[in-house]
Amino acid sequence: MPQVTGSKQEHLIVVPDQPGKRLAKRLVYWLLFGLFSVGSFLLGEYLGMASQQSALVERDLLRAELAEKRAEIEALAQEVTTLRVGADIDRQSTDTVRLTIKQLEEEKFQLQQDLAFYKNIMAPKSADKGLRIQKYDLQRAEQPGHYRLKLMLTQVSDNNSLLSGLATVSVVGRQEGIEKSLALKDLSDEVSEQNIRLGFRYFQNIPGPDERFAELVIPEGFEPDYVLVVAQSRGPKPKRVEQKIPWQFEETVADASESKTQGD
């Protein structure tokens, strides 16, 4: 056999063709790949379900804890409401007690004043006896231009005989710069006469026997300065008393015992 020079000679190996073996290898490969895929999927599903189960358990625990906290909050809120109601009741009770004590003190003071007043009438110590303008009460009413007035006249005497006489009450002021006097009967429906008749042993209220007020209606444009009270008793020892009541409202109740007196 002739020799070929100048080129490399390659050795070839002849292998018998086995298509069945190659197919078997491919089947094994795809089988392993399928098993791996299924295993990975199952493992993922397992881990996912485990994680989901853990989350559900944690969620249930949180819900239970939340419900417990809500119950505690509601209980605390109810307790706070109960305490507030109790505090309000205690405060109202305290205020009621204080108001009651204040009212009792005021009633006690009024009773002491009334007792001193009646003692002064029944057993006078003052040398100035006879007719006296004891006290007055002048107040503003709710309606503008309306006022309330009541007077008490007393008799200071040892024998407390019946005192008779007359009294006049008028409001003195100015209208358009001119001094003017208005009788009580022209300002109030509770008084019908200018000369009010007096007849009592111990005291008499004006306008009436009870302690009601005379409702005064002041005309528009009239500016009151004071209330003038003049009382004149009759009998063996007649006495005239006069009192000017300032048109002021800082203290509505005042003792008018320091009235001007004049014996006839």
C-alpha positions in Angstrom: 0.0 0.0 0.0 1.5 3.2 -1.0 2.6 5.7 1.7 1.2 9.2 1.8 3.7 11.7 2.9 3.3 15.2 4.1 -0.1 14.8 6.1 -1.1 13.5 9.5 -2.8 10.2 9.7 -5.9 10.0 12.0 -7.0 6.7 13.6 -10.7 6.0 13.5 -12.6 3.7 15.9 -15.7 2.1 14.7 -18.4 1.8 17.4 -21.5 -0.2 16.9 -24.7 1.9 16.8 -27.0 1.3 19.9 -30.1 3.6 19.6 -31.9 1.7 22.4 -29.3 2.6 24.9 -29.4 6.3 24.0 -33.2 6.3 24.4 -32.8 4.7 27.8 -30.4 7.4 28.9 -32.8 10.1 27.8 -35.6 8.5 29.6 -33.6 8.3 32.8 -32.6 11.9 32.4 -36.2 13.1 32.0 -37.3 10.9 34.8 -34.8 12.3 37.2 -35.7 15.8 36.0 -39.4 15.2 36.5 -38.8 13.7 40.0 -36.7 16.8 40.9 -39.4 19.1 39.7 -42.2 17.3 41.5 -40.1 17.1 44.7 -39.3 20.8 44.5 -43.0 21.6 44.0 -44.1 19.4 46.8 -41.4 20.9 49.1 -42.5 24.4 48.2 -46.1 23.5 48.9 -45.2 22.0 52.2 -43.1 25.0 53.2 -45.8 27.4 52.0 -48.5 25.5 53.9 -46.4 25.4 57.1 -45.7 29.1 56.8 -49.4 29.8 56.2 -50.4 27.7 59.1 -47.9 29.5 61.3 -49.3 32.9 60.1 -52.9 31.7 60.8 -51.9 30.6 64.3 -50.2 33.9 64.9 -53.2 35.8 63.5 -55.6 33.9 65.9 -53.3 34.7 68.8 -53.3 38.4 67.9 -57.0 38.4 67.5 -57.4 36.8 70.9 -55.0 39.3 72.5 -56.8 42.2 70.7 -60.2 41.0 72.0 -58.7 40.7 75.5 -57.2 44.3 75.3 -60.6 45.6 74.1 -62.3 44.0 77.0 -59.8 45.5 79.4 -60.3 49.0 77.8 -64.1 48.7 78.0 -63.8 47.6 81.7 -61.5 50.5 82.4 -63.8 52.9 80.6 -66.7 51.6 82.6 -64.7 52.1 85.8 -63.8 55.6 84.8 -67.5 56.4 84.0 -68.5 54.9 87.4 -65.9 57.0 89.2 -67.0 60.1 87.3 -70.6 59.5 88.2 -69.6 58.9 91.7 -67.5 62.1 91.8 -70.4 64.1 90.3 -72.8 62.7 92.8 -70.4 63.5 95.6 -69.9 67.0 94.2 -73.6 67.6 93.9 -74.2 66.3 97.4 -71.5 68.6 98.7 -73.0 71.5 96.8 -76.4 70.6 98.1 -75.2 70.5 101.7 -73.3 73.8 101.3 -76.4 75.4 99.8 -78.6 74.0 102.6 -76.1 75.3 105.2 -76.1 78.7 103.5 -79.9 78.8 103.4 -80.1 77.8 107.0 -77.5 80.5 108.0 -79.5 83.1 106.0 -82.7 82.0 107.6 -81.1 82.1 111.1 -79.8 85.6 110.4 -83.2 86.7 109.2 -84.9 85.2 112.2 -82.4 86.9 114.5 -83.2 90.2 112.7 -86.9 89.6 113.0 -86.5 88.7 116.7 -84.5 91.9 117.4 -87.1 93.8 115.4 -90.0 92.5 117.4 -88.1 92.9 120.7 -87.5 96.5 119.8 -91.2 97.0 119.2 -92.5 95.1 122.2 -89.8 96.3 124.6 -88.2 99.4 123.2 -85.0 100.7 124.7 -84.8 103.8 122.6 -86.1 107.1 124.0 -87.3 108.1 120.5 -90.7 106.6 120.6 -93.7 106.8 118.4 -94.0 106.5 114.6 -91.0 105.3 112.7 -90.1 104.4 109.1 -88.4 101.1 110.0 -87.1 99.7 106.7 -87.6 99.7 102.9 -86.8 97.4 100.0 -86.2 99.0 96.5 -85.4 96.6 93.6 -85.1 96.6 89.9 -87.6 94.4 88.1 -86.9 92.3 85.1 -88.7 94.6 82.6 -86.9 97.9 81.8 -88.4 100.9 83.5 -90.1 98.7 86.1 -89.1 98.6 89.8 -90.4 97.1 93.1 -90.8 99.0 96.4 -92.1 98.0 99.8 -92.0 99.9 103.2 -92.5 99.1 106.8 -93.7 101.6 109.4 -93.5 100.8 113.1 -94.7 102.2 116.4 -92.2 102.3 119.2 -94.3 102.5 122.4 -94.7 101.2 125.9 -98.4 100.6 125.8 -98.7 99.8 122.0 -102.0 101.7 121.6 -103.5 101.9 118.2 -101.7 104.4 116.0 -103.6 106.2 113.2 -102.4 108.7 110.6 -101.5 109.2 107.0 -98.5 108.5 104.8 -97.5 109.7 101.4 -95.0 108.1 99.1 -93.6 109.8 96.0 -90.7 109.5 93.6 -88.8 112.7 93.1 -86.6 113.2 90.0 -86.2 115.3 86.9 -87.8 115.3 83.5 -86.3 117.5 80.8 -84.2 119.2 83.4 -87.1 120.2 85.6 -87.6 118.7 89.1 -90.8 116.7 89.3 -92.5 114.6 92.0 -94.7 111.6 91.1 -97.1 110.1 93.6 -96.9 106.3 94.3 -100.5 105.9 93.2 -99.7 107.2 89.8 -96.8 104.7 89.4 -98.3 101.6 90.9 -101.6 99.7 90.6 -101.2 98.4 94.1 -101.8 101.8 95.6 -105.1 103.6 95.0 -104.8 106.7 97.2 -102.2 109.4 97.5 -102.7 109.6 101.3 -102.2 106.1 102.6 -104.2 105.5 105.8 -102.2 104.2 108.8 -103.8 102.1 111.5 -101.7 99.7 113.5 -100.3 98.8 116.9 -96.9 97.4 116.0 -96.2 97.8 112.3 -97.8 98.3 108.9 -96.5 97.4 105.4 -96.9 99.5 102.4 -98.5 98.7 99.9 -100.4 96.1 101.8 -100.8 94.0 104.9 -98.7 91.2 103.5 -95.1 91.7 102.4 -95.9 92.1 98.7 -94.1 94.7 96.6 -95.6 97.7 94.8 -94.7 97.5 91.1 -93.5 100.9 89.9 -93.6 101.9 86.2 -91.4 104.9 85.6 -92.5 107.1 82.7 -90.1 107.4 79.8 -87.8 110.4 80.1 -88.2 110.7 83.9 -85.0 110.3 85.9 -85.7 109.3 89.6 -83.4 110.7 92.3 -85.0 109.4 95.5 -88.2 108.1 97.0 -89.8 110.5 99.5 -91.8 109.0 102.4 -93.7 111.3 104.7 -95.8 109.9 107.6 -97.9 111.8 110.1 -99.5 110.2 113.2 -102.5 111.5 115.0 -103.4 111.6 118.7 -102.3 113.3 121.9 -98.7 113.1 120.8 -98.7 113.5 117.0 -95.4 112.8 115.2 -94.2 113.5 111.7 -91.4 111.4 110.1 -89.8 111.9 106.7 -87.3 109.7 104.9 -85.5 110.1 101.5 -84.7 106.8 100.0 -81.8 107.1 97.4 -82.6 105.6 94.0 -79.8 103.1 94.3 -79.6 99.4 94.0 -76.3 98.2 95.5 -78.1 97.2 98.7 -81.9 96.8 98.1 -82.8 96.2 101.8 -82.0 99.0 104.2 -82.9 100.1 107.7 -84.6 103.4 107.5 -84.8 104.0 111.3 -82.6 107.1 111.0 -85.5 109.0 109.4 -86.1 112.7 110.2 -88.7 113.1 112.9 -90.7 116.2 113.9 -93.2 116.5 116.7 -96.3 118.7 116.2 
